[in-house]
Amino acid sequence: MWGRFRAYNLTTRGRLEQRWSGTGGDAGWRYRQFLRLAVPLGAHAPALVVSEESFINLNATDWGVRSGLDQQRGMIGLAIPLNEAASIEAGYQVQYVNAHPRDRLNHILPITLALSF
């Protein structure tokens, strides 16, 4: 049963960021959680890629950051292998930004060159 899942590539990454602004004295802390699944569509063929990243502000600051959900990014696309060490990833990304006074929804067409060393 597990053999059919062997080719799938699941990646996750957590990141803790400390941020400052010249307009205030507080340090802002933000946690980012990234999750990515790549599913090969065949031997030497592109892979379907789906990813999601959440940005969570851990504290409020005197320069305007509010605690809680900051933004979310969701992406779907294809990873196209160029050779053993390089691939191009392209697709559609939607970015939700929890902004004051009005939230934003950005539509992005990302193209990424990935190199393995």
MDTraj code that builds the backbone (N, CA, C; nanometers):
import mdtraj as md
import numpy as np

residues = "MET TRP GLY ARG PHE ARG ALA TYR ASN LEU THR THR ARG GLY ARG LEU GLU GLN ARG TRP SER GLY THR GLY GLY ASP ALA GLY TRP ARG TYR ARG GLN PHE LEU ARG LEU ALA VAL PRO LEU GLY ALA HIS ALA PRO ALA LEU VAL VAL SER GLU GLU SER PHE ILE ASN LEU ASN ALA THR ASP TRP GLY VAL ARG SER GLY LEU ASP GLN GLN ARG GLY MET ILE GLY LEU ALA ILE PRO LEU ASN GLU ALA ALA SER ILE GLU ALA GLY TYR GLN VAL GLN TYR VAL ASN ALA HIS PRO ARG ASP ARG LEU ASN HIS ILE LEU PRO ILE THR LEU ALA LEU SER PHE".split()
xyz = np.array([
    [0.0800, -0.1191, 0.0000],
    [0.0000, 0.0000, 0.0000],
    [0.0853, 0.1269, 0.0000],
    [0.1898, 0.1311, 0.0840],
    [0.2710, 0.2518, 0.0951],
    [0.3559, 0.2764, -0.0279],
    [0.3770, 0.1767, -0.1119],
    [0.4583, 0.1927, -0.2313],
    [0.4044, 0.2974, -0.3259],
    [0.2740, 0.3084, -0.3365],
    [0.2191, 0.4058, -0.4306],
    [0.2350, 0.5496, -0.3815],
    [0.2659, 0.5725, -0.2548],
    [0.2883, 0.7058, -0.2021],
    [0.4362, 0.7447, -0.2034],
    [0.5232, 0.6516, -0.2382],
    [0.6672, 0.6740, -0.2297],
    [0.7147, 0.7905, -0.3180],
    [0.6535, 0.8101, -0.4318],
    [0.6988, 0.9132, -0.5243],
    [0.6515, 1.0529, -0.4836],
    [0.5541, 1.0629, -0.3949],
    [0.5039, 1.1930, -0.3525],
    [0.6089, 1.2614, -0.2662],
    [0.6167, 1.3918, -0.2765],
    [0.7145, 1.4669, -0.1990],
    [0.6408, 1.5671, -0.1111],
    [0.6397, 1.5435, 0.0190],
    [0.5755, 1.6330, 0.1151],
    [0.6843, 1.7120, 0.1878],
    [0.6713, 1.8441, 0.1844],
    [0.7677, 1.9318, 0.2489],
    [0.6942, 2.0207, 0.3479],
    [0.7532, 2.0378, 0.4648],
    [0.6963, 2.1310, 0.5634],
    [0.8111, 2.2093, 0.6257],
    [0.7808, 2.3339, 0.6615],
    [0.8829, 2.4189, 0.7213],
    [0.8154, 2.5161, 0.8161],
    [0.8692, 2.5303, 0.9345],
    [0.8246, 2.6318, 1.0291],
    [0.9326, 2.7372, 1.0417],
    [0.8917, 2.8619, 1.0559],
    [0.9894, 2.9705, 1.0645],
    [0.9410, 3.0717, 1.1669],
    [1.0291, 3.1129, 1.2555],
    [1.0001, 3.2170, 1.3539],
    [1.0787, 3.3407, 1.3132],
    [1.0073, 3.4536, 1.2975],
    [1.0712, 3.5771, 1.2531],
    [1.0584, 3.6849, 1.3604],
    [1.1639, 3.7629, 1.3757],
    [1.1609, 3.8800, 1.4613],
    [1.1748, 4.0008, 1.3697],
    [1.0814, 4.0973, 1.3807],
    [1.0790, 4.2108, 1.2886],
    [1.0744, 4.3424, 1.3651],
    [1.1376, 4.4470, 1.3065],
    [1.1382, 4.5809, 1.3640],
    [1.0956, 4.6814, 1.2585],
    [1.0573, 4.8012, 1.3046],
    [1.0274, 4.9122, 1.2153],
    [1.0835, 5.0390, 1.2773],
    [1.1258, 5.1294, 1.1922],
    [1.1803, 5.2564, 1.2410],
    [1.0742, 5.3477, 1.3012],
    [0.9467, 5.3110, 1.2861],
    [0.8385, 5.3954, 1.3390],
    [0.7939, 5.3550, 1.4788],
    [0.8592, 5.2584, 1.5392],
    [0.8221, 5.2147, 1.6736],
    [0.9377, 5.1440, 1.7408],
    [0.9214, 5.1149, 1.8679],
    [1.0282, 5.0514, 1.9439],
    [1.0086, 4.9036, 1.9695],
    [0.8892, 4.8529, 1.9437],
    [0.8606, 4.7118, 1.9728],
    [0.9178, 4.6193, 1.8658],
    [0.9534, 4.4997, 1.9087],
    [0.9897, 4.3934, 1.8152],
    [0.8644, 4.3099, 1.7888],
    [0.8386, 4.2832, 1.6631],
    [0.7253, 4.1995, 1.6269],
    [0.7714, 4.0564, 1.6040],
    [0.6955, 3.9618, 1.6551],
    [0.7263, 3.8199, 1.6377],
    [0.6190, 3.7572, 1.5497],
    [0.6629, 3.6841, 1.4467],
    [0.5697, 3.6200, 1.3542],
    [0.6149, 3.4764, 1.3296],
    [0.5178, 3.3850, 1.3296],
    [0.5441, 3.2449, 1.2983],
    [0.4870, 3.2156, 1.1605],
    [0.5639, 3.1446, 1.0782],
    [0.5197, 3.1048, 0.9450],
    [0.5248, 2.9528, 0.9353],
    [0.4171, 2.8929, 0.8865],
    [0.4136, 2.7480, 0.8656],
    [0.3861, 2.7218, 0.7179],
    [0.4761, 2.6465, 0.6536],
    [0.4682, 2.6166, 0.5112],
    [0.4469, 2.4677, 0.4920],
    [0.3589, 2.4321, 0.3997],
    [0.3302, 2.2924, 0.3664],
    [0.3201, 2.2825, 0.2148],
    [0.3914, 2.1843, 0.1547],
    [0.3950, 2.1683, 0.0087],
    [0.3900, 2.0207, -0.0270],
    [0.3047, 1.9872, -0.1236],
    [0.2936, 1.8507, -0.1738],
    [0.3187, 1.8526, -0.3236],
    [0.4124, 1.7691, -0.3699],
    [0.4412, 1.7527, -0.5124],
    [0.4066, 1.6098, -0.5509],
    [0.3235, 1.5956, -0.6548],
    [0.2787, 1.4653, -0.7020],
    [0.3242, 1.4492, -0.8465],
    [0.4191, 1.3577, -0.8738],
    [0.4647, 1.3372, -1.0107],
    [0.3503, 1.2888, -1.1006],
    [0.3451, 1.3442, -1.2208],
    [0.2418, 1.3053, -1.3160],
    [0.2897, 1.1950, -1.4102],
    [0.4137, 1.1531, -1.3959],
    [0.4706, 1.0449, -1.4753],
    [0.6215, 1.0532, -1.4697],
    [0.6877, 0.9491, -1.5242],
    [0.8344, 0.9479, -1.5270],
    [0.8835, 1.0588, -1.6193],
    [0.9768, 1.1388, -1.5726],
    [1.0352, 1.2505, -1.6481],
    [0.9282, 1.3493, -1.6948],
    [0.8206, 1.3617, -1.6206],
    [0.7112, 1.4530, -1.6534],
    [0.6980, 1.5573, -1.5429],
    [0.6228, 1.6616, -1.5666],
    [0.6003, 1.7610, -1.4596],
    [0.5325, 1.6983, -1.3385],
    [0.5425, 1.7673, -1.2270],
    [0.4744, 1.7265, -1.1044],
    [0.3701, 1.8326, -1.0704],
    [0.2565, 1.7887, -1.0231],
    [0.1549, 1.8792, -0.9713],
    [0.2006, 1.9252, -0.8335],
    [0.1975, 2.0554, -0.8096],
    [0.2443, 2.1112, -0.6834],
    [0.1308, 2.1901, -0.6183],
    [0.1069, 2.1617, -0.4898],
    [0.0074, 2.2342, -0.4112],
    [0.0771, 2.2773, -0.2821],
    [0.0616, 2.4055, -0.2454],
    [0.1255, 2.4515, -0.1221],
    [0.0366, 2.5512, -0.0495],
    [0.0646, 2.5667, 0.0794],
    [-0.0070, 2.6608, 0.1649],
    [0.0910, 2.7131, 0.2688],
    [0.0850, 2.8438, 0.2947],
    [0.1690, 2.9025, 0.3991],
    [0.0847, 3.0006, 0.4795],
    [0.0879, 2.9853, 0.6105],
    [0.0157, 3.0736, 0.7030],
    [0.1159, 3.1579, 0.7795],
    [0.0831, 3.2858, 0.7989],
    [0.1649, 3.3806, 0.8726],
    [0.0840, 3.4233, 0.9954],
    [0.1363, 3.3998, 1.1144],
    [0.0653, 3.4320, 1.2383],
    [0.1500, 3.5303, 1.3197],
    [0.0944, 3.6501, 1.3450],
    [0.1624, 3.7465, 1.4325],
    [0.1417, 3.7028, 1.5768],
    [0.2504, 3.6875, 1.6493],
    [0.2430, 3.6393, 1.7874],
    [0.2219, 3.7518, 1.8885],
    [0.2431, 3.8764, 1.8455],
    [0.2208, 3.9890, 1.9360],
    [0.1814, 4.1124, 1.8558],
    [0.1233, 4.2106, 1.9245],
    [0.0933, 4.3405, 1.8652],
    [0.2120, 4.4327, 1.8919],
    [0.2331, 4.5302, 1.8027],
    [0.3441, 4.6243, 1.8200],
    [0.2935, 4.7674, 1.8183],
    [0.3801, 4.8595, 1.8644],
    [0.3443, 5.0017, 1.8635],
    [0.3581, 5.0628, 1.7238],
    [0.4048, 4.9847, 1.6253],
    [0.4140, 5.0346, 1.4880],
    [0.3061, 4.9752, 1.3970],
    [0.2001, 4.9174, 1.4582],
    [0.0816, 4.8836, 1.3809],
    [0.0516, 4.7377, 1.3562],
    [0.1387, 4.6479, 1.3956],
    [0.1107, 4.5050, 1.3757],
    [0.0065, 4.4597, 1.4770],
    [-0.0940, 4.3871, 1.4286],
    [-0.1957, 4.3287, 1.5171],
    [-0.1652, 4.1805, 1.5353],
    [-0.1895, 4.1283, 1.6539],
    [-0.1649, 3.9862, 1.6777],
    [-0.2720, 3.9036, 1.6059],
    [-0.2367, 3.7795, 1.5740],
    [-0.3296, 3.6893, 1.5067],
    [-0.2889, 3.6655, 1.3619],
    [-0.3834, 3.6169, 1.2836],
    [-0.3569, 3.5839, 1.1435],
    [-0.3148, 3.7080, 1.0667],
    [-0.1991, 3.7006, 1.0024],
    [-0.1482, 3.8102, 0.9206],
    [-0.1840, 3.7873, 0.7736],
    [-0.1498, 3.6689, 0.7222],
    [-0.1816, 3.6370, 0.5837],
    [-0.1738, 3.4870, 0.5590],
    [-0.2332, 3.4459, 0.4470],
    [-0.2255, 3.3076, 0.4011],
    [-0.1991, 3.3092, 0.2521],
    [-0.1175, 3.2152, 0.2080],
    [-0.0861, 3.2005, 0.0663],
    [-0.1133, 3.0564, 0.0253],
    [-0.1915, 3.0398, -0.0786],
    [-0.2174, 2.9072, -0.1340],
    [-0.1753, 2.9065, -0.2797],
    [-0.1130, 2.7972, -0.3241],
    [-0.0612, 2.7905, -0.4600],
    [-0.0892, 2.6545, -0.5211],
    [-0.1180, 2.6523, -0.6511],
    [-0.1277, 2.5290, -0.7277],
    [-0.0553, 2.5528, -0.8593],
    [0.0212, 2.4533, -0.9027],
    [0.0974, 2.4719, -1.0259],
    [0.1676, 2.3454, -1.0682],
    [0.2640, 2.3626, -1.1568],
    [0.3431, 2.2519, -1.2094],
    [0.4905, 2.2789, -1.1836],
    [0.5631, 2.1733, -1.1478],
    [0.7084, 2.1771, -1.1383],
    [0.7603, 2.1004, -1.2600],
    [0.8303, 2.1703, -1.3481],
    [0.8768, 2.1121, -1.4742],
    [1.0274, 2.0907, -1.4644],
    [1.0722, 1.9632, -1.4687],
    [1.2161, 1.9386, -1.4599],
    [1.2873, 1.9830, -1.5874],
    [1.4007, 2.0518, -1.5706],
    [1.4829, 2.0928, -1.6838],
    [1.5987, 1.9959, -1.7046],
    [1.6574, 1.9516, -1.5936],
    [1.7648, 1.8517, -1.5931],
    [1.7720, 1.7944, -1.4513],
    [1.8799, 1.7268, -1.4194],
    [1.8932, 1.6626, -1.2874],
    [1.8960, 1.7642, -1.1729],
    [1.9421, 1.8861, -1.2016],
    [1.9641, 1.9824, -1.0939],
    [1.8736, 2.1048, -1.0999],
    [1.7866, 2.1152, -1.1989],
    [1.7077, 2.2378, -1.2121],
    [1.5646, 2.2071, -1.2547],
    [1.4738, 2.2908, -1.2064],
    [1.3342, 2.2812, -1.2491],
    [1.2721, 2.4200, -1.2440],
    [1.1658, 2.4363, -1.3200],
    [1.0875, 2.5589, -1.3172],
    [0.9521, 2.5249, -1.2589],
    [0.9080, 2.6083, -1.1658],
    [0.7775, 2.5897, -1.1038],
    [0.6921, 2.7122, -1.1376],
    [0.5737, 2.6876, -1.1930],
    [0.4844, 2.7964, -1.2318],
    [0.3416, 2.7575, -1.1972],
    [0.2605, 2.8579, -1.1661],
    [0.1221, 2.8275, -1.1321],
    [0.0436, 2.9505, -1.0937],
    [-0.0544, 2.9298, -1.0083],
    [-0.1428, 3.0352, -0.9601],
    [-0.1351, 3.0384, -0.8081],
    [-0.1220, 3.1581, -0.7538],
    [-0.1181, 3.1756, -0.6087],
    [-0.2215, 3.2798, -0.5688],
    [-0.2941, 3.2503, -0.4636],
    [-0.3853, 3.3483, -0.4050],
    [-0.3297, 3.3832, -0.2670],
    [-0.3267, 3.5124, -0.2373],
    [-0.2726, 3.5609, -0.1108],
    [-0.3808, 3.6418, -0.0402],
    [-0.4196, 3.5964, 0.0769],
    [-0.5142, 3.6686, 0.1613],
    [-0.4335, 3.7467, 0.2639],
    [-0.4566, 3.8772, 0.2719],
    [-0.3870, 3.9627, 0.3680],
    [-0.4901, 4.0211, 0.4630],
    [-0.4734, 3.9936, 0.5910],
    [-0.5615, 4.0446, 0.6956],
    [-0.5158, 4.1863, 0.7295],
    [-0.5702, 4.2847, 0.6581],
    [-0.5249, 4.4229, 0.6719],
    [-0.6332, 4.5098, 0.7349],
    [-0.5888, 4.6212, 0.7931],
    [-0.6828, 4.7155, 0.8534],
    [-0.6813, 4.8430, 0.7714],
    [-0.7866, 4.9003, 0.7279],
    [-0.9244, 4.8713, 0.7656],
    [-0.9915, 4.7662, 0.6764],
    [-0.9267, 4.7243, 0.5664],
    [-0.9915, 4.6310, 0.4754],
    [-0.8951, 4.5207, 0.4340],
    [-0.9419, 4.3957, 0.4369],
    [-0.8608, 4.2825, 0.3942],
    [-0.8344, 4.2912, 0.2440],
    [-0.7264, 4.2239, 0.2007],
    [-0.6923, 4.2217, 0.0583],
    [-0.6835, 4.0777, 0.0097],
    [-0.7125, 4.0571, -0.1175],
    [-0.6968, 3.9281, -0.1832],
    [-0.6164, 3.9539, -0.3101],
    [-0.4943, 3.9015, -0.3145],
    [-0.4052, 3.9219, -0.4288],
    [-0.3981, 3.7947, -0.5114],
    [-0.4011, 3.8103, -0.6431],
    [-0.3901, 3.6981, -0.7371],
    [-0.2544, 3.7100, -0.8050],
    [-0.1731, 3.6036, -0.7936],
    [-0.0326, 3.6088, -0.8345],
    [-0.0035, 3.4922, -0.9287],
    [0.0780, 3.5178, -1.0307],
    [0.1261, 3.4125, -1.1200],
    [0.2762, 3.3951, -1.0965],
    [0.3151, 3.3106, -1.0000],
    [0.4569, 3.2955, -0.9672],
    [0.5289, 3.2024, -1.0660],
    [0.6520, 3.2360, -1.0970],
    [0.7415, 3.1501, -1.1751],
    [0.8722, 3.1438, -1.0981],
    [0.9142, 3.0220, -1.0633],
    [1.0324, 3.0026, -0.9792],
    [1.1298, 2.9081, -1.0468],
    [1.2576, 2.9419, -1.0443],
    [1.3638, 2.8537, -1.0903],
    [1.4264, 2.7903, -0.9677],
    [1.4211, 2.6582, -0.9581],
    [1.4772, 2.5863, -0.8430],
    [1.6037, 2.5133, -0.8874],
    [1.7120, 2.5330, -0.8133],
    [1.8398, 2.4690, -0.8423],
    [1.8828, 2.3831, -0.7248],
    [1.9300, 2.2617, -0.7536],
    [1.9819, 2.1719, -0.6491],
    [2.1333, 2.1639, -0.6638],
    [2.2021, 2.1873, -0.5518],
    [2.3491, 2.1815, -0.5531],
    [2.3965, 2.0624, -0.4756],
])
top = md.Topology()
chain = top.add_chain()
for i, resn in enumerate(residues, 1):
    res = top.add_residue(resn, chain, resSeq=i)
    for name in ("N", "CA", "C"):
        top.add_atom(name, md.element.get_by_symbol(name[0]), res)
traj = md.Trajectory(xyz[None], top)
